């Protein structure tokens, strides 16, 4: 547990899930037709399955290594014995006594499973393969098992490479590209979450994974699905928080909504920007968190020697980390602003049409669309009534967009 992680009273109860088995459900383990057993005697775990088991040793996985430990969970990399697929197995412990602590642990487990499933498939969100419960724990089988750890570890390794007086230009160049792309990818992932009605509520480098050079959001135990109760705004003491990255309204137990996520991601962006510019951590951060020193940080960023190709990010992060929640940009606006810069998002993110904006010059709504072949953005006429959903990197979907949009090759500076 990080020393700035604070566990306090629950903010909002989590409803039981119809799609996930309750611990009280009477589910037969080995009756014919109800539970499948492999020839070697292991349980057969299939995608999207939810299982109640008694013996974890009969799971068809081989332990590889520990990926992380928290105050209530352990994450291990495991390999499927037959398919050789790698998974991150996250096990959340349930206290023995059936009291408040047990109910909260169970709620957190079921909530995380439901939220990840509700998000479907996205390049920058962890995927849930299957779940299982035992009398004392809940297990989530997740993909991918991040091969480069979390973003906090990645940033620390980057800082170490910068400080070492050896020739590490190749590794540093590769890591720099990953971090620069992460600005667009993380804003894209957050915009997608918010479009699905999900508030993450604990965005920090330790909850962002790096796998094969791509960043992914993880750890949705504290997240809120606003579509369930129609309530975007909450107030009072949060279930958990990380002081270093949380918005001021969260610290003050005031009303907060999606903009609290924007603030937290803005703090992560500040940290990334400082590391990329080889600047040291500001004083007071350890004790006060980013919200306690953000005003002075805004001044520092505007006067610091930031590399020229990164300076456009300064305005973006200042708006994201405004002390007044009403002054912060929405996630889709942040991603649109970052997409306009080359090499600050992956090819999957660039293929997502931007939100339509009214263009005075042409008297119509326009979207910005990336063309992979020409490696440039085009302005497209937004056709009213067409709904674009989800994220896809397929050329087929890209052609589908073009077939339904009037292609306008306009000067971006005049749009």
C-alpha positions in Angstrom: 0.0 0.0 0.0 1.3 3.4 -0.9 1.7 5.7 2.0 -0.7 8.3 0.5 -3.4 5.7 -0.1 -6.1 6.2 2.5 -9.0 3.8 3.1 -12.0 5.4 4.7 -15.8 4.9 4.8 -17.5 3.7 1.7 -18.9 6.5 -0.5 -21.5 4.5 -2.4 -22.9 1.0 -2.2 -22.4 -1.3 -5.1 -25.5 -3.2 -6.3 -25.3 -6.9 -6.8 -24.5 -8.0 -10.3 -26.8 -10.2 -12.4 -24.0 -11.2 -14.7 -21.6 -12.3 -11.9 -22.3 -15.1 -9.4 -22.9 -14.1 -5.9 -21.0 -15.8 -3.1 -24.3 -17.0 -1.8 -25.3 -18.7 -5.0 -25.4 -22.5 -4.8 -23.3 -23.5 -7.8 -22.4 -27.2 -8.3 -18.7 -27.8 -8.8 -18.4 -31.1 -10.6 -21.8 -32.3 -11.6 -22.1 -33.5 -15.2 -23.1 -30.7 -17.5 -22.7 -28.0 -14.9 -18.9 -27.7 -14.5 -16.3 -28.8 -17.1 -13.2 -30.6 -16.0 -10.1 -31.0 -18.2 -8.6 -34.4 -18.8 -5.8 -33.7 -16.3 -8.4 -32.9 -13.6 -8.1 -29.1 -13.7 -11.1 -26.9 -14.0 -11.9 -25.8 -17.5 -12.0 -22.0 -17.5 -13.6 -20.4 -20.5 -13.8 -16.8 -21.7 -16.6 -14.7 -20.0 -17.1 -17.4 -17.5 -17.9 -16.8 -13.8 -17.0 -19.8 -11.5 -17.5 -20.7 -7.9 -14.6 -23.1 -6.9 -13.3 -24.6 -3.7 -9.8 -25.6 -4.7 -7.6 -22.9 -6.4 -4.9 -25.5 -7.0 -7.1 -27.1 -9.7 -7.2 -23.9 -11.8 -5.4 -24.6 -15.1 -2.7 -22.0 -14.6 1.0 -22.1 -13.8 2.5 -19.4 -11.6 5.1 -17.2 -13.3 5.8 -14.1 -11.1 4.3 -11.5 -8.9 3.2 -8.4 -10.8 2.0 -6.3 -7.8 0.6 -6.2 -4.3 -1.9 -3.9 -2.7 -3.6 -3.5 0.6 -6.3 -6.1 -0.3 -5.1 -7.8 -3.5 -2.2 -9.6 -5.1 -1.6 -9.7 -8.9 0.4 -12.6 -10.4 1.3 -13.4 -13.9 0.1 -16.9 -14.7 0.3 -19.1 -17.8 -2.5 -21.4 -19.0 -1.1 -24.9 -18.9 -2.6 -26.0 -22.2 -3.0 -22.9 -24.3 0.2 -21.1 -22.9 -1.8 -17.9 -22.8 -0.5 -15.4 -20.2 -2.9 -13.7 -17.8 -2.7 -11.3 -14.9 -4.5 -13.1 -12.0 -5.8 -10.6 -9.5 -6.9 -12.1 -6.2 -8.9 -9.9 -3.8 -9.0 -11.3 -0.3 -12.3 -11.6 1.6 -12.1 -11.2 5.4 -13.2 -14.3 7.3 -15.8 -12.5 9.4 -19.0 -11.7 7.5 -19.1 -8.1 8.5 -18.7 -4.7 6.9 -15.1 -5.3 5.8 -16.1 -8.5 4.0 -19.1 -6.8 2.3 -16.9 -4.0 1.1 -14.3 -6.4 -0.3 -16.9 -8.4 -2.1 -18.5 -5.2 -3.5 -15.2 -4.0 -4.7 -14.5 -7.3 -6.5 -17.9 -7.5 -8.2 -17.8 -3.8 -9.1 -14.4 -4.2 -10.8 -15.6 -7.2 -12.8 -18.8 -5.4 -13.9 -17.1 -2.1 -14.8 -14.4 -3.8 -17.0 -17.1 -5.8 -18.8 -19.3 -2.8 -19.4 -16.3 -1.1 -21.1 -16.0 -3.8 -23.7 -13.0 -3.8 -25.9 -10.7 -0.8 -26.1 -7.0 -0.6 -26.8 -6.2 1.3 -23.6 -8.4 -0.6 -21.1 -7.5 -3.9 -19.4 -9.7 -6.8 -20.6 -11.5 -9.4 -18.3 -11.2 -13.0 -19.5 -13.1 -14.7 -16.6 -13.8 -14.6 -12.9 -13.9 -17.1 -10.0 -14.7 -17.0 -6.3 -13.6 -19.1 -3.4 -15.0 -18.9 0.1 -12.2 -16.5 1.0 -11.4 -14.6 -2.2 -12.4 -13.4 -5.6 -10.2 -13.8 -8.7 -10.1 -11.8 -11.9 -8.3 -13.2 -14.9 -7.1 -10.2 -16.9 -5.3 -9.6 -20.2 -2.8 -8.6 -21.0 -0.3 -9.4 -18.3 1.7 -6.1 -18.7 5.3 -6.9 -19.7 6.7 -3.5 -18.7 5.0 -3.0 -15.4 2.9 0.0 -14.5 3.5 3.6 -15.5 5.1 4.5 -12.2 7.8 1.9 -12.6 8.2 2.9 -16.2 8.8 6.6 -15.3 11.3 5.6 -12.6 13.2 3.5 -15.1 13.2 6.4 -17.5 14.6 8.7 -14.9 17.3 6.2 -14.1 18.3 6.0 -17.7 18.6 9.7 -18.0 20.8 9.9 -14.9 23.2 7.0 -15.9 26.4 8.3 -17.6 26.4 5.5 -20.2 25.3 5.2 -23.8 21.6 4.3 -23.5 20.3 6.5 -26.4 18.4 3.6 -28.1 16.4 2.6 -25.0 15.8 6.2 -24.0 14.6 7.0 -27.5 12.1 4.1 -27.4 10.8 5.0 -23.9 10.5 8.6 -24.9 8.3 7.7 -27.8 6.1 5.5 -25.6 5.6 8.3 -23.1 4.9 10.9 -25.7 2.2 8.7 -27.3 0.8 8.0 -23.9 -0.6 11.6 -23.7 -3.0 10.9 -26.6 -3.7 7.3 -25.7 -4.6 8.0 -22.0 -6.8 10.9 -23.0 -8.5 8.7 -25.6 -9.0 5.9 -23.0 -10.5 8.3 -20.5 -12.8 9.9 -23.1 -14.0 6.4 -24.0 -14.6 5.5 -20.3 -16.6 8.7 -19.8 -18.7 8.1 -22.9 -19.7 4.8 -21.3 -20.6 6.6 -18.1 -17.7 5.2 -16.1 -15.8 7.4 -13.6 -12.5 5.7 -12.8 -12.0 7.6 -9.5 -8.4 6.5 -8.8 -6.2 7.5 -11.8 -2.5 7.4 -11.0 0.6 6.0 -12.6 0.3 2.8 -10.5 -3.1 2.1 -12.0 -1.9 2.5 -15.6 -0.1 -0.5 -17.2 2.5 -0.5 -20.0 2.4 -3.5 -22.3 4.4 -3.7 -25.6 4.7 0.1 -25.6 1.0 0.7 -25.1 -0.7 2.2 -22.0 -3.8 0.6 -20.4 -6.1 1.7 -17.6 -6.5 -0.9 -14.8 -7.8 -1.2 -11.3 -11.5 -0.4 -11.5 -12.4 -1.5 -8.0 -13.3 2.0 -6.9 -14.9 3.0 -10.2 -18.5 4.2 -10.6 -20.9 3.2 -13.4 -23.1 6.3 -13.5 -25.4 4.6 -16.0 -26.7 2.3 -13.3 -28.2 4.9 -11.1 -28.1 7.9 -13.4 -26.0 9.8 -10.8 -22.8 11.4 -12.2 -22.1 13.4 -9.0 -21.2 12.1 -5.6 -20.1 13.8 -2.4 -18.9 12.8 1.1 -15.9 10.7 2.1 -14.6 8.6 -0.8 -14.1 4.8 -0.5 -10.4 5.3 -1.2 -8.1 8.0 -2.6 -4.5 8.7 -3.5 -3.8 12.1 -2.1 -0.9 12.8 -4.5 -3.2 12.7 -7.6 -6.7 13.4 -6.4 -8.7 16.6 -7.2 -9.2 19.2 -4.5 -12.9 18.6 -4.3 -12.3 14.9 -3.5 -9.9 15.9 -0.7 -12.6 18.3 0.7 -15.3 15.6 0.4 -17.2 18.0 -1.8 -19.4 17.3 -4.8 -17.4 15.8 -7.7 -18.0 14.1 -11.1 -16.2 13.2 -14.3 -14.0 16.3 -13.9 -12.2 14.8 -10.9 -10.8 12.1 -13.3 -9.7 14.9 -15.6 -7.7 16.5 -12.8 -6.1 13.2 -11.8 -5.0 12.5 -15.4 -3.7 16.1 -15.6 -1.5 15.4 -12.5 -0.2 12.2 -14.3 0.5 14.4 -17.4 2.4 16.9 -15.3 4.6 14.1 -13.9 5.2 12.7 -17.4 6.0 16.2 -18.7 8.5 16.8 -16.0 10.3 13.5 -16.6 10.4 14.0 -20.3 11.9 17.4 -19.7 14.4 16.0 -17.2 13.1 18.2 -14.5 13.1 17.2 -10.8 10.1 16.6 -8.7 8.8 19.9 -7.2 9.1 20.6 -3.5 6.1 20.0 -1.3 4.6 17.2 -3.5 5.3 14.5 -1.0 3.3 16.2 1.8 0.7 18.2 -0.1 0.1 16.2 -3.3 -0.3 18.0 -6.6 -3.5 19.9 -5.5 -1.5 21.5 -2.7 1.2 23.0 -5.0 -0.7 23.2 -8.4 -0.8 27.0 -8.5 3.0 27.2 -8.2 3.4 24.3 -10.6 1.4 26.2 -13.3 3.8 29.1 -12.9 6.8 26.7 -13.0 5.6 25.0 -16.2 5.2 28.2 -18.1 8.7 29.3 -17.2 10.5 26.0 -17.2 12.8 24.8 -20.1 10.3 22.4 -21.7 11.4 20.9 -25.0 9.8 22.9 -27.8 7.7 20.0 -29.2 6.2 19.4 -25.8 5.2 23.1 -25.0 1.7 22.6 -26.5 1.0 20.3 -23.6 1.5 23.0 -21.0 -1.8 24.8 -21.8 -3.6 21.5 -21.9 -2.4 20.3 -18.4 -3.1 23.7 -16.9 -6.7 23.6 -18.0 -7.0 20.0 -16.9 -5.7 20.8 -13.4 -7.8 24.0 -12.8 -8.8 24.2 -9.1 -12.3 25.0 -10.2 -13.9 21.9 -11.7 -16.0 23.9 -14.1 -12.9 25.3 -15.7 -11.6 21.9 -16.7 -11.9 20.5 -20.3 -13.9 17.3 -21.0 -11.8 14.2 -21.9 -12.9 14.3 -25.5 -11.7 17.9 -25.9 -8.4 17.0 -24.3 -7.9 14.1 -26.7 -8.9 16.2 -29.7 -6.3 18.8 -28.8 -3.6 16.2 -28.4 -4.5 14.4 -31.7 -3.8 17.5 -33.6 -0.1 17.0 -32.9 1.8 14.3 -34.7 3.3 11.3 -32.8 1.4 12.0 -29.6 -1.1 9.1 -29.9 -1.0 5.6 -31.4 -2.5 4.6 -34.7 -5.6 3.1 -33.1 -6.4 6.4 -31.3 -5.8 8.5 -34.5 -8.4 6.5 -36.3 -11.2 7.7 -34.0 -13.2 10.6 -35.5 -13.0 13.7 -33.3 -16.1 15.2 -31.8 -18.0 17.4 -34.3 -17.4 21.2 -34.0 -19.2 24.0 -35.7 -17.0 25.7 -38.3 -18.0 29.4 -39.0 -16.0 29.6 -42.2 -17.8 26.6 -43.9 -21.1 26.9 -42.0 -21.2 23.2 -41.0 -20.1 20.7 -38.4 -16.7 19.2 -39.0 -14.8 16.2 -37.6 -11.1 15.6 -37.8 -10.0 12.2 -39.2 -6.6 10.6 -39.4 -5.5 9.1 -42.7 -3.0 6.3 -42.1 -1.9 6.1 -45.8 -1.2 9.8 -46.1 -0.1 10.2 -42.4 -2.1 13.3 -42.0 -5.5 14.6 -40.7 -8.4 15.5 -42.9 -11.4 17.7 -42.0 -14.6 15.7 -42.6 -18.2 16.9 -42.9 -20.2 15.5 -40.0 -23.3 13.8 -41.3 -26.1 14.3 -38.8 -27.8 11.2 -37.5 -24.8 8.9 -37.9 -23.6 7.5 -34.6 -20.0 6.3 -34.3 -19.3 3.9 -31.4 -16.4 2.1 -30.0 -12.8 1.9 -31.0 -11.5 -0.1 -33.9 -8.2 -0.2 -35.8 -9.5 -2.1 -38.8 -9.2 -0.7 -42.3 -12.7 -1.9 -43.0 -14.2 0.4 -40.4 -12.1 3.3 -41.6 -13.5 2.7 -45.1 -17.0 2.6 -43.6 -16.5 6.0 -42.1 -15.3 7.4 -45.4 -18.3 5.9 -47.2 -20.7 7.7 -45.0 -18.9 11.1 -44.8 -18.4 13.8 -47.3 -14.6 14.1 -47.7 -13.4 17.7 -47.4 -9.7 18.5 -47.8 -9.6 21.8 -45.9 -6.8 23.9 -44.5 -6.8 23.0 -40.8 -5.6 26.5 -39.9 -8.7 27.9 -41.5 -11.1 25.5 -39.9 
